[in-house]
Amino acid sequence: MRENKLLYILGILLTLASCNTGSTHKRHLTERLFLERSHIAITHPSDQPGQANRQQGPMVLAEQVNYTTEPQLTNAEAAQEDEARLDTNKVYTLSQVTVTSRARFAPVREGQVTIDFVIRVPQAYLSDDFQVTLTPELLHNDSLVKLEDVVLRGKNFIELQKQDYERFEEYLSGIIDPSAYDSAFVDHRGVNRELGRRRQTELDQYYNKWALMQEYRDWRNTQQAEYDAYNIKQAEVLRRKLISHDMKYQTAFSRQLAMRADTSRLGHKYRSERKKLIDTAPGRRQITLNAVPAKYREFYRKGITPEDLEPLLPQERDSLQIAEGFVLHQKIAANEVKGSRQEEMFRYMVPSPYRMDAHYNAIITLDKDYMYRYTRSYPVTAGLKNLRLTLGGSITATDRSYYKVQRVDTLSYVISSMDELADGNLLGNPEFTVEQRTEYMHALKLLRNREYQRALNILNDYDDYNTAVALTCLGYDGKAYNTLAALPQTANTHYLAAILCCRLKEHQAAVDHLMEACRLDPSKINRAERDPEISKMIQESNLREYLDKL
């Protein structure tokens, strides 16, 4: 009480001091949490007000339990054959830290125990502007295992998260995939300008060539007309010469024919003179390459006609080639840097991402304290005797301020399993040889460490009560029950038979065995709370009243 009063006075003084500082800094939304006197807490379910211990499952131990990183028994060391038994009266110490907490038995079933506890968050820690992240942590041996978080979000914080994700999505949308570089990172205006320039150049060249072609055609037509006139004139001159020559020949031929002279020499002379007239006549004039002016020779040589002329406009391959010269390399580099920073930018833009992996995710309500029952299975390894549970976490606000939840008091779970039902007294069998006793002791140690198959490999040779325990631990329920049936009937055999009958769905036989076991040994009534099959049967069959009368 005195400590609470001092904290309250200190809080008032700090508040007054903050009012007089005249600071212009905006107050954090989480500031009030640093002065909050209530605490986030965890408890076993049956520790809640108004709940009956016996109605909430496994029994809660009321004694103080202290823990250390290296557990050491402070009471006298038990005999070796008794180490298998879990003594809930033992006190453990934790260096530098001592916590007082209620411990709960956690029964092992199919190699796992159920971690079951209630988280209580006072209303003062809840706000529409908060996200409360609570992280349960299991401590055993030298290990710390973080369990899945419980996440509570206020409506304003949910809206902020949505805005953060939208901002990040906008960032991602600005990152161009390399497959789209050709369209996104090319100066298309520059490409279009270059294409336009080339297109105009080609058109200009086309029109120039077209005009030259027209000049060539006009020249050729004029030249050909001149050649045709000359050729016609010379042909006429030759024709007249040949007519005149023919007339001379006909006159001479007629004279010699009249004189009955030989005309063969005359005919030979005629043909020779005619050939000479033709051969010496001027040749036909026609357009040749040498006659064509140099500027027209391409048209003449290639036989180009007006129909062959067309502008060589840029094609698609020309556009691609041009685009290579207009790539925006600086923007590509900036885009690649932007893409490489996606994870970093996500952490920056979305400092509080959605927690899809959370054990539980809920929206904060402000009208009352928040209560959540957390249940999770956890595998049990060899030698694991107890588990400790604490709770840490953080509170983040919409103004990005942060409050770390200090670890709350530790809950403890004493692991309870079938191997606890092993009977160490059987080690004192007077018929055992020294070798058998040593072997049997090793089997019990293996059973304690939950190395059930190795223990059974030894105990099979003894076919006694502990053999039935090992079979039960491994799930060989029918064989275990048959083994018990052949043994003398004791409180232990009846109790183990009750568990086996529950598993084998023999309800009435299970009830009969349990009642007989508790009659022979009333301590079995308390033990029943630690075995899930038996405790469930007691509740379902309303056996508590009958057991209390034993």
Secondary structure, DSSP 8 states (H G I E B T S, - for coil): -HHHHHHHHHHHHHHHHHHHS---S---TTGGGGG-----EEE-GGGSTT--GGGSSS-EE-S-----SS----S----GGGTTS--TT-----TT------EEEEE-BTTEEEEEEEEEE-GGG--TTEEEEEEEEEEETTEEEE---EEEE-HHHHHHHHHHHHHHHHHHHTS--GGGHHHHSB-HHHHHHHHHHHHHHHHHHHHHHHHHHHHHHHHHHHHHHHHHHHHHHHHHHHHHHHHHHHHHHHHHHHHHHHTT---HHHHHHHHHHHHHHHHHS-------GGGS-GGGHHHHHHT--GGG-------HHHHHHHHHTTB-HHHHHHHHHHHHTHHHHHHHH-SS---TT-SEEEE--SSS-EEEEEEEEEE--TT--EEEEEEEEEEEETTS-EEEE-----EEEEEE-GGGG--GGGGG-TT--HHHHHHHHHHHHHHHTT-HHHHHHHHTTT-SHHHHHHHHHHT-HHHHHHHHHTS---HHHHHHHHHHHHHTT-HHHHHHHHHHHHHH-THHHHHHTT-HHHHHHHHHTT-HHHHHT-
